[in-house]
Amino acid sequence: MEGKVKLSVLIGSMMVLLALSALAGLNYRQILTITIFSTVISSIILFWSIRIPIAMLGVFLLLSFGLIDVPSLIKFANIDVVLFLVATMIIVGFLEERHFFGYLMNLIVAKFGSDARRLIRILMLISGIFSALVGTISSALFMTVSILSIARYYKLNPVPYVVMSVFASNIGSSATVMGNPVGVLIALKSGLTFNDFIRWATPISLLSLILCIEVCLRVFKKEIEQLDKSIKLKAEDREVGGGLEITSRELMESGIVFFGTVIGLALYSPLENLLGLKKNSLLLGVVLSMAGLALLIERGRVREIIEHRVEWADMVFFIMLFASVGALEYVGITEVVAEALSHVPGGEVTVLITLIAMTGILSAFLDNVLAVATIAPIVEAFGNVGFKENLLWWGVLFAGTYFGNLTLIGSTANIVAMGILEKRGIQTISFKGWIKYGSLITLLTITLAIVLLILQAPLM
């Protein structure tokens, strides 16, 4: 019965879309493209477990009707983004297996764990910073496990503390190019560098993170008071992380890979200029070199790490997805949308807010990579007609990351963290319960980001 309802919803929405496309004056090829694309997206939403075959069939239809050709498919597949993500997953997998992050967490908790409010602030700051440095999914993984250790030691329900950590991870992921896959996508599409992110995204991300922390301290006041009481009852100094062991050699090797990645990404743009390389050559080169170094260190387990640490199914999905989105640009739909929105009263501010709303809604109920990939060609089209493209890119970045806090499925980090709790037999938060907290965090942080972007718009 549930499948029949989903199918009815899908057919009904496609009929409405067909009528709207015809009324908008789109030509036959554009109507057919948007129908196929929207059918694929809607099917993915309704039947998430079979999203990869759905995406593949969508690309087949686009090719069969001549709505995209093979050279364009290869161009729009964003292989550079996929390679960046593969290399990053190898690096993070290497560091996780060596307990590098857990080791750092033990040190931090031992130093700052004597006061509940201070501990929560530190944990959320760490969540945001780690998310910016190694990605929101990795941050959610090791922070959730660390918080479980803390909650188990103090005999508390870990769910509210995990939720706070995930909120911080999603916001912090907007600070750097490698914090979130959407950051990678935007950097490679727009040509924005690591230093551009540090200049424009990091300050807003940091202020939004501070706002998120202070709001959480009030919203979860009861849970924090419970933690404070437990801390005072167990004031003895003890490692809550379970005493993770890491040898001095492993620590040195992990540190070289971690800091080599961070420093390399910070310096890649000036190095490109110095060496006369094309833009973003070293953005990809840095992570590939550090992934290669990690595999060289673990040379006896190269195949195992590549097979088990890289999410190959997601990579295939992204390739199919990017190609499908490219078809919208191939037949001129993105230019039509950009042209229509460019005449909306209010100019760039209205366009900025509209794109943020579109990206945010898609991110909250589908996937932020899918949302940004869909909106990206529209942003590029606005740049072609004289709008401040960088302003719009930053708006899309913050929408794609901050709206991940709105719903339980709004971010992969949310799903990963709750999945860990479920595997441990811990009752997680409901969809409605998540929105109760997530809507407040999302509204406040995205409003702050919009205000700060508008204030800085004349400088872009």
C-alpha positions in Angstrom: 0.0 0.0 0.0 2.8 2.4 0.9 4.5 1.8 -2.5 1.2 2.6 -4.3 0.8 5.8 -2.4 4.3 6.9 -3.3 3.8 6.0 -6.9 0.5 8.0 -7.0 2.3 11.0 -5.4 5.1 10.7 -8.0 2.7 10.6 -11.0 0.6 13.4 -9.6 3.6 15.7 -9.1 4.9 15.0 -12.6 1.5 15.9 -14.2 1.5 19.2 -12.3 5.1 19.9 -13.3 4.3 19.2 -17.0 1.5 21.7 -16.9 3.6 24.4 -15.2 6.5 23.8 -17.7 4.2 24.2 -20.6 2.7 27.4 -19.2 6.2 28.8 -18.6 6.8 28.7 -22.3 9.6 26.0 -22.3 10.3 24.3 -25.5 9.8 20.5 -26.1 13.4 19.5 -25.3 13.3 21.6 -22.1 10.0 20.2 -21.0 11.2 16.7 -21.6 14.5 17.3 -19.7 12.8 18.8 -16.7 10.2 16.1 -16.6 12.9 13.3 -16.6 15.1 15.1 -14.1 12.2 15.9 -11.7 10.9 12.3 -12.0 14.4 11.0 -11.1 14.7 13.4 -8.1 11.2 12.7 -6.9 11.8 8.9 -7.2 15.0 9.2 -5.3 13.2 11.0 -2.5 10.4 8.5 -2.4 12.5 5.4 -2.9 15.9 6.3 -1.4 17.1 2.7 -1.0 17.2 2.2 -4.8 18.5 5.7 -5.6 21.5 4.5 -7.6 19.6 2.4 -10.2 17.0 5.2 -10.4 19.8 7.7 -11.2 21.3 5.4 -13.8 18.0 4.9 -15.5 17.6 8.7 -15.6 20.9 9.2 -17.3 19.9 6.5 -19.8 16.7 8.4 -20.7 18.6 11.7 -21.1 21.1 10.1 -23.4 18.4 8.2 -25.3 16.4 11.3 -26.1 19.5 13.4 -27.0 19.0 15.7 -24.1 22.7 15.3 -23.2 25.6 13.7 -25.1 28.5 11.6 -23.9 31.2 14.4 -24.0 28.9 16.7 -22.0 28.0 13.9 -19.6 31.7 13.4 -18.9 32.1 17.2 -18.4 29.2 17.5 -16.0 30.0 14.4 -14.0 32.5 16.4 -12.0 35.2 13.7 -11.8 37.4 16.2 -10.0 34.9 16.4 -7.1 34.6 12.6 -7.0 38.4 12.2 -6.9 38.7 14.8 -4.1 36.1 13.0 -2.0 37.8 9.6 -2.6 41.1 11.0 -1.5 39.6 12.7 1.6 37.9 9.5 2.6 41.2 7.6 2.4 42.9 10.2 4.6 40.1 10.3 7.2 39.9 6.5 7.2 43.6 6.2 7.9 43.4 8.7 10.8 40.4 7.0 12.3 42.0 3.6 12.2 45.0 5.0 14.1 42.7 6.6 16.7 44.2 10.0 16.0 41.0 11.9 16.7 40.2 9.8 19.8 43.6 10.5 21.2 43.1 14.2 20.8 39.6 14.0 22.3 41.0 12.3 25.5 43.5 15.1 26.0 40.9 17.8 25.6 38.3 16.2 27.9 40.9 15.6 30.6 41.8 19.3 30.5 38.3 20.9 30.2 35.9 18.3 31.7 35.5 19.7 35.2 32.5 22.0 34.3 29.5 21.0 32.3 28.8 24.3 30.4 32.5 24.6 29.6 32.7 21.0 28.5 29.7 21.4 26.2 31.2 24.5 24.7 34.5 22.8 24.1 32.8 19.7 22.6 30.7 21.7 20.2 33.7 23.9 19.2 35.7 20.7 18.6 32.8 19.3 16.5 32.7 22.5 14.4 36.5 22.7 14.0 37.0 19.0 13.2 34.1 19.2 10.7 35.9 22.1 9.0 39.2 20.2 8.9 38.2 16.6 8.1 34.5 16.8 7.0 31.2 16.7 8.7 30.7 12.9 8.4 34.0 12.2 10.0 33.4 14.7 12.7 30.0 13.1 13.4 31.6 9.7 13.6 34.3 10.3 16.1 32.4 12.9 18.1 29.4 10.6 18.6 31.6 7.8 19.8 33.5 10.2 22.1 30.2 11.6 23.5 28.9 8.0 24.1 32.0 7.3 26.2 31.4 10.5 28.2 27.7 9.7 28.7 28.4 6.1 29.6 30.9 7.2 32.2 28.5 9.7 33.8 25.4 7.4 33.2 23.5 9.9 31.1 21.3 9.7 28.0 23.7 10.6 25.2 21.1 11.7 22.7 20.8 15.5 23.5 24.6 15.8 23.7 25.0 14.0 20.3 22.3 16.3 18.8 24.2 19.4 20.0 27.4 18.0 18.5 25.9 17.3 15.1 24.4 20.8 15.0 27.9 22.2 15.5 29.4 19.8 12.9 26.9 20.9 10.2 27.6 24.6 10.9 31.4 24.2 11.1 31.5 22.3 7.8 30.8 25.6 6.0 34.1 27.1 7.2 36.5 25.4 4.8 36.5 23.9 1.4 37.0 20.3 2.7 34.4 20.6 5.5 31.5 19.4 3.4 31.1 17.9 -0.1 29.1 21.0 -1.1 32.2 23.1 -0.3 34.3 21.0 -2.7 31.6 21.3 -5.4 31.3 25.0 -5.0 35.1 25.5 -5.0 35.6 23.6 -8.1 32.6 25.2 -9.9 33.4 28.8 -8.9 37.1 28.8 -8.6 37.0 30.0 -5.0 40.2 29.1 -3.1 40.9 27.8 0.4 41.9 31.3 1.3 38.7 32.7 -0.1 36.8 30.3 2.2 39.0 31.5 5.2 38.2 35.1 4.3 34.5 34.9 3.6 33.1 31.6 5.0 35.1 31.0 8.1 34.2 34.2 10.0 30.5 33.7 9.3 30.7 30.0 10.2 32.5 30.8 13.5 30.0 33.4 14.5 27.1 31.1 13.6 28.8 28.3 15.6 29.1 30.5 18.7 25.4 31.5 18.3 24.5 27.8 18.0 26.4 26.9 21.1 24.9 29.7 23.2 21.3 28.8 22.0 22.0 25.1 22.8 23.2 25.9 26.3 19.7 27.4 26.9 17.6 25.0 25.0 19.2 22.0 26.6 19.6 23.6 30.0 18.1 20.7 31.9 20.4 18.1 30.3 23.5 20.3 30.9 22.5 20.6 34.6 22.3 16.9 34.8 25.7 16.6 33.3 27.1 19.1 35.8 25.7 17.2 38.8 27.3 14.0 37.5 30.6 15.7 37.0 30.6 16.9 40.6 29.8 13.4 41.8 32.7 11.9 39.9 35.3 14.6 40.3 38.2 12.1 40.1 40.5 12.5 37.1 39.9 9.6 34.7 40.1 9.1 31.0 36.5 8.9 29.7 37.6 7.8 26.2 38.6 4.3 27.3 42.3 4.9 27.2 42.9 4.6 23.5 46.4 3.5 22.7 48.5 5.0 20.0 52.3 4.6 19.7 54.6 7.6 19.2 55.4 6.5 15.7 51.7 6.2 14.8 51.1 9.6 16.3 53.9 11.1 14.3 52.7 9.5 11.0 49.1 10.5 11.6 50.2 14.1 12.5 52.2 14.4 9.2 49.2 13.2 7.1 46.7 15.4 9.0 48.7 18.6 9.2 50.1 18.0 5.7 46.6 18.0 4.4 45.5 21.1 6.3 48.7 23.1 5.5 48.7 22.0 1.8 45.1 23.1 1.3 45.9 26.4 3.0 48.8 27.1 0.6 47.7 25.5 -2.7 46.4 28.7 -4.3 49.7 30.7 -3.9 51.7 27.6 -4.9 49.6 27.4 -8.1 50.4 31.0 -8.9 54.1 30.5 -8.1 54.3 27.4 -10.3 52.1 28.7 -13.1 49.5 25.9 -12.7 45.9 26.1 -13.7 43.4 26.9 -11.0 42.5 24.1 -8.5 45.3 21.8 -9.8 46.8 21.6 -6.4 43.5 21.6 -4.6 43.1 18.1 -5.9 46.8 17.4 -5.9 47.2 18.0 -2.2 44.6 15.5 -1.1 45.8 12.9 -3.6 49.4 13.2 -2.4 48.3 12.9 1.3 46.0 10.0 0.5 49.0 8.4 -1.4 51.2 8.9 1.6 48.7 7.4 4.0 48.4 4.3 1.7 52.2 4.1 1.5 52.4 4.0 5.3 49.8 1.3 5.3 51.2 -0.4 2.1 50.2 -3.8 3.3 46.5 -2.8 3.5 46.1 -0.6 0.4 43.3 -2.7 -1.2 41.5 -3.1 2.1 41.5 0.6 2.9 40.4 1.6 -0.6 37.6 -1.0 -0.6 36.3 -0.4 2.8 37.0 3.3 3.6 35.7 4.8 0.3 31.9 5.0 -0.1 31.9 3.8 -3.7 28.2 3.6 -3.9 27.9 7.3 -3.1 30.6 8.1 -5.6 28.6 6.3 -8.4 25.4 8.1 -7.3 27.2 11.5 -7.4 28.4 10.9 -10.9 25.0 10.0 -12.2 23.5 12.9 -10.3 25.9 15.5 -11.6 25.4 14.3 -15.1 21.6 14.6 -14.7 21.9 18.1 -13.4 24.2 19.0 -16.3 21.3 18.2 -18.7 19.4 21.2 -17.3 22.3 23.4 -18.4 22.7 21.5 -21.7 19.2 22.3 -22.9 19.2 25.9 -21.5 16.8 25.5 -18.5 19.2 27.1 -16.0 19.4 30.3 -18.2 15.6 30.5 -18.3 15.4 30.2 -14.5 18.1 32.8 -14.0 16.5 35.2 -16.5 13.1 34.9 -14.8 14.6 35.5 -11.3 16.7 38.4 -12.4 13.6 40.5 -13.0 12.2 39.8 -9.5 12.0 43.1 -7.5 14.8 43.6 -5.0 17.8 42.8 -7.1 20.6 40.7 -5.7 19.2 40.5 -2.2 16.0 39.0 -3.4 17.9 36.6 -5.6 20.2 35.7 -2.8 17.4 34.9 -0.4 15.5 33.0 -3.1 18.4 30.8 -3.9 19.1 30.2 -0.1 15.4 29.2 0.4 15.5 26.8 -2.7 18.8 25.3 -1.6 17.8 25.0 2.0 14.5 23.3 1.4 16.1 20.8 -0.9 18.9 20.2 1.5 16.7 19.7 4.5 14.4 17.1 2.8 16.7 15.5 0.3 20.5 15.9 0.3 22.7 19.0 0.3 25.0 17.7 -2.4 22.0 17.1 -4.7 20.6 20.5 -3.7 23.8 22.5 -4.5 24.4 20.5 -7.7 20.9 21.4 -8.8 21.3 25.1 -7.9 24.9 25.5 -9.2 24.1 26.0 -12.9 21.5 28.7 -11.9 24.2 30.6 -9.9 26.6 30.4 -12.9 23.8 31.7 -15.1 23.3 34.7 -12.8 27.0 35.4 -13.0 26.8 35.5 -16.8 24.1 38.3 -16.6 26.1 40.5 -14.2 25.1 39.4 -10.7 27.8 39.1 -8.0 28.3 35.4 -8.4 30.5 35.0 -5.3 27.8 36.5 -3.1 25.4 33.9 -4.4 27.9 31.0 -4.0 28.4 31.9 -0.3 24.6 32.0 0.2 24.2 28.6 -1.4 27.1 27.2 0.8 25.5 28.3 4.0 22.0 27.1 2.9 23.4 23.7 2.0 25.1 23.3 5.3 22.9 25.1 7.9 19.6 23.6 6.7 21.1 20.2 7.4 20.2 21.0 11.0 16.5 21.4 10.1 15.5 17.8 9.8 16.7 14.4 10.9 17.6 13.5 7.2 18.9 16.9 6.3 22.5 15.9 6.6 24.5 12.7 6.3 26.1 13.5 9.6 22.6 13.4 11.3 21.9 10.0 9.8 25.4 8.7 10.7 25.2 9.9 14.3 21.7 8.5 14.9 22.7 5.2 13.2 25.5 4.8 15.7 23.1 5.3 18.6 20.6 2.8 17.1 23.4 0.2 16.7 24.2 0.6 20.4 20.5 0.0 21.3 19.9 3.6 22.3 16.5 5.1 21.6 17.1 8.1 19.3 15.2 11.3 18.8 12.0 11.4 16.7 11.7 13.3 13.4 9.3 15.7 15.1 11.6 16.1 18.1 14.6 16.9 15.9 12.7 19.6 14.0 11.6 21.1 17.3 15.3 21.9 18.1 16.6 22.1 14.5 14.2 24.7 13.3 15.3 27.2 15.9 19.0 26.6 15.3 18.5 26.8 11.5 16.4 29.9 11.6 18.8 31.8 13.8 22.0 30.8 12.1 20.9 31.2 8.5 19.4 34.6 9.4 22.8 35.6 10.9 24.6 34.4 7.7 22.3 36.3 5.4 22.7 39.5 7.4 26.5 39.2 7.4 26.6 38.4 3.7 24.4 41.4 2.8 26.6 43.7 4.9 29.7 42.5 3.1 28.2 42.4 -0.4 29.7 45.7 -1.5 33.2 44.2 -0.9 32.6 41.2 -3.1 
